């Protein structure tokens, strides 16, 4: 159908919020009839089984002896151009400015200007990499030369403008979760494996990098558990894991803390929780808080980055200054001991996740950006669907 698009998507396919969002977006676009081609170095972990209208193209890196390091960027650019030509792609939607947008722009030069490039900023390319003056000009170039740029929070848009002196338009497109996957699950039987009936469950999910301040999670739990019978579940792995395990042992909490490791499908685990803890010092959005919100679980977190755009203080959770574990613990205790407040917040979480961060709404925002950069009229079917979504 002429209204349907051929879209190439490049992302980091392993664990991480950007890869999750990119993969889920591709699946949703494919469901709507668009032809989606994932072009990555390995199969995106959320892709899994066969999906209609979805194709996967592996980027193979040359090990030619002249190269000191495998030239992944050049291999990716070449593969993007090859797939774009062979499949007649309309556009490339790349997640992260570097290296993906740079590679996409090189592919566009090889294929021709009819191929458009949409770049989504998720955070690290701005909050970390753009601070490095040796590559900041390259990131600025990738952003300025893309046909459209999106970012997952207003905070990230402002940081991009300030850090790189960017003046071009950047579209705000929040992250989302699929409401068919993230919803309050019935987990009574599973819950008995982690906690007694009289115990509450605190939850933290991350890649255990220093910016996540995972040790703060342990300190908050230690304070809360003195007054409220509770357990703590950690999901994920990363560089700070050994420090966290040692800290748990030092505080004598080992018998009340469970390390679940990496988990691909966390919807059931989130439904086990009563409160999500997110004390990060940097967070461009905070996807795990949205996943919790969609399951009716309030978040207690920090006023960092884009988190305040996601969590409404006193309505869908509580926010404190970064590192204020005492205040965080007070908020957690308040939630766990006030049933009326908890029910109100849980209901507000569900409502906000299903409206502001609805997967249908965000997917249509991306589609409108695609049609805009291609200079095409928005199909009437899209307008009808959007009107229905706004009513719902």
N, C-alpha and C positions, 0 to 999 in steps of 0.2 A: 504493500500500500504506500502511496506517495507521502502520506502523513507520517509514516514511521521512519525512524532514523537508524543509521548504522553507526554505532558508537564504540570506540576503543577506550578501554579503561586500564590505566596503569597505577598500581599502588604497591605498598609493601605488603606482601601476601601472608606474612607470618602474624603472630599475635600482636595486637595493638589496635587502638581505637580507630585510626585512619583506615586501616585495612578492613576492619569490620564494617565501617560506614560505606566504604567504596564497594565492597562485595555485596552488601545488602541493597545498596542503590542499584547496582547492576541487575540483581535478581528482580527487583521491583520493576525496573524499566523493561526487562525481558517479558515479564508477565503482561505488560501493557502492549506488547507486540513489537517493541523495538529490537533490533538485532545488536547484541552486545558481545564484544570481543575483549576478553581479558588478556593483556599482554604483560606478563610478569616472569620472574626467574623461577617461580615454583607455583603450584596450584594454591590459590587463596584458601586458607583453612576453613572459611565459612562457606565455600562453594560446594564441596563435597559431591553429592549425587548429581545425576543428569538433570539439567534444566533446559526446557525448551527455549530456543532463541539465544542460548549462551554458548560461546565458543572460547576455548582456551588455547593460547599460543605461548609456548615456552621460549624464553630468551636464553640462548646457549652462548656461553662466554668462550672465546677462543683462548687456547693455551699456547699460542705461537711463542716460540722460545725467545724471540726478540723482546717481548713485553716483560718488563720487570714485575708488573702487577696485571692481573687479568682486566682487560679494558671493558668492564661491564657497561659503562655509560655509552660507549660507541656501539657495543653489541645491541643495547636497548634501542638506540636511535635507529640503527639499521633495521631492526625487527619491526619497529613502529612504522617505518616507511614501507617496508615490504608488505605488512598486513594491510596498511591503508590502501596501497595500490591494488593488491590482489582481491581484497574484499570490497573495495569501493567505499571506504569509511567516509562519513560526513565530518566527523570530528574526533579528536582525542580528548578525553577527560582524564587529566593526570592529577594525582594527589601528592602534594609536596612540590615546592618550586625547584628544589635541587635534590637529586639530579633529574627528576622526571620531567619537569617543565622544560628544562634546557634540552633534554633529549627529544622531546616532542617538537620543539621549535626547529631543531636540526632536521627532524623527519619532515616537517612542513616545507623546509627549504628544498628538500630532495623531491617531494611529491608535487608541490605547487600550492599556491595561496588559497585554492578552493578548500583545502583541508584546514579546519579550524582547531584551535587549542583552547581548552577551558582548564584553568588551574585552580585547584582548591587548596587553600592554606589551612593546615591543621594545628600549627603551633610551633613545633620544634624548628622548622625552617626559619622562623622569625625569632622566637624567644632564645634560641641557642645559636644556630648556625649564622644568622645575620649579625651576631655580635663579633664574628670573626672577620676582620677587615680583609683578609686574603680572599674571601669568597663572597663578601657582601655585595660587591658590584655585579657578580654573576647572578645572585638572587634578585637584585634590583632589575637586571636585564630580563630575566625570566618572567617577572611579574609585569613589567611594562610592555613586553612584546606579546604576551598572551592575548587572545581575542576576548577573553573574559576571565575575571578572577573572582573567586568566592572565598569567604572565610567563615569559620564556624561560630564566631561570636563578635559582638561589637568591640569588645576589649581587644581582640586580636587584630581587628581592622585598625584601631587607633594605634596599637603598638607597631603595626606594619608601617603606617604613615610616619610615625615619629622616628623609628629606627632607620628606615631606608629613604626617608624624604619622598614618599610616594604620594602622588596627587590624583592618580587615575581612579576611576570608579571601581569599587570593590563591592560585590553583592553579598549581603548577609544571608547565609543559608545555614541554619542551625543543624546540628546533628539530629538524628531521629532513631527510633526503634520501631520495629515491626510489631504492631499491637496484637498480631496473631501469634507471636512468639513470647512477648513479654506482657504477662498479665498475672494476677494473683493465682498461684497454683494451689491445689489441695495437696499438702505435703505432710499430713499428720504422721503417717507411718515413717517416712524418711526422717522427720524431725526427732523421733525417739532415738535415732542412732547418734545424735549429737548433743541432746540436752534432755533434762528431766522436764516434766510437765510444768513445774513451778519456776523453771529457769527461762530467762530471756536470751536471745542470741544477737550479738553484735557482729557485724560483717565488714570486711575490708577486701577490696579487689584491686590489684594494681600490678605493675611490672617491677615493683620494689626498687625503683630508682631513688636516689637521695631526695629529689624534689617532691616525692610522695610523702616524705616525713612519716615513714611507717613506724618508727619508734614512738611517735606521738600516739599512734593508735593503741599501742601497748600501755602507755601511761594513762590514757583515757580509760581504758578497760580496767586497769588496776584500781583507779579511783571509784569507778562505778560498781565494780564487783564487791567492794566493801559494804555497800548498802543494798544492792539488788542482786539476788541470785542470778548469775548470768554466765554465758559462754562466749568465746570469741572465735570466729572462723576467718582464716586467712585464705584467700584464693589468689594464685599466681606465684611467680618466681622472679628472681632478679638479683642484682648485685648486693642489696642490703639484707638479703634473707638470713645470712649467717648471723649478722648483728642482731636481727630481730629475735632469732631463736635464742641467742645468748641472753638478751635482755629479758625474755620471757622466763628463762631459767633463773636469772638473778633475782627476779621479783617473786619467785615461787609460784608461778602461774601455769606451769607446764600441764597440769592435769585439767585445766579449764580452757586451754587454747588448742585448736586443731588447725594444722596446715594441710590444706587440700591440694596444693600444687596447681599446675595449670589445668584449666578446664575450658573446653571449647563451648559447651552449652551451659551457661550459668543461670538461666532463667529459674530453674528449680532451686538452685542454691540460694538465689536472692530471695525467693519466696519463703525460705526458711528463716530469714533474718527479721528482726524487729527494727533495727536501725542500721543504716549504712554510715560508716565513718570515712570522711574524705578530708584529711587535714593538710592537703598539698600546699606547697609554697608557690607553685606555678601550675596552672591548669587552664588551658585555652578554652575548654568547654567542661569536661567532666562527664564523659559518656556513662561511666558506671553509676553516677548519681541519677541519670535519666533512666537507665535500665531499672534501678531500684524504684524510682518514681512510678514507672509503668507497672510495677508489681505491687504498688501501694505501700512501699517501704520508705519512710522519711529519711533524709540525710542530715547528719550533723557534720558540718565542714568548715572550711576557712573562707575568708573573704579574699580569694585569690583569683585573678584573671577573670575568666568568663563564668565562674561558679555562681556569682550573684545574679547573672542573667537567667540561670537555670533554676536555682533554689530561691524561692521567695521567703525571706526570713520571717519566722513566726507563722507561716502559712503552709509551706510544703517542707519545712525543715528549719534548722537553725544554723546561723553563721557566726563565727567569731574571728578575732584577729589571729593571724598565723602564729602557731606555737602556743596559744592560750589553752592548754590542755585542761586546766582547772575549770574554765568556763564551758568548754566542750562537754566535760563530764557532768556539769550541772544541767546542761540542756538534755543530755542523754537520760539522766535520772528523771528529769521532768517528764519526758516522753514515756518512759517505762513505768512510771508510777501513777500517771494520770490517764485513765482509760478514755475519758471523754475527749481530752486533747488529742490523744493518739488517733482515735477514730476520725476526728475532724481532719487531721493532717493527712491521714491515709487516703481519705476520700478526695481531698484537694490535690494530692499527688496524682491520683488516677485521672482526675479531670484535666489537669494541666498537661499530663503526658499525652492524652488523647486529643487535645485541641492544639495548643501551641506547637507541640513537637510531634504531631501526627505524621506518620510515614507517608500517607497519601498527599498531604499538604506540601511536605518538603520535596517529594519526588516531582510534583508538578512545578515547583519553583525551579528545579533544575531543568526540566523540560522547556520552560519558558525562556531560560537563558540559552539553551541550545538553539531554539528556533530564532532567537534574536540574533545570535552571532552568525547564523546561516542566512539571515535576511529573509526568513520564511514567515508566512502568515501562521498564526496559531490556529490549529484545526478547530472546527466547531465542536467536535467531540470532546476536545480538551476543555473548552469553555463550559460545556454542559457539566462535565465531570467536576470542574473546579467549583461551579455554583452549588452542586450537590454536596461537595465536601464542606463548603462554608456553612451550609444549612445544618449538616450533621454535627 
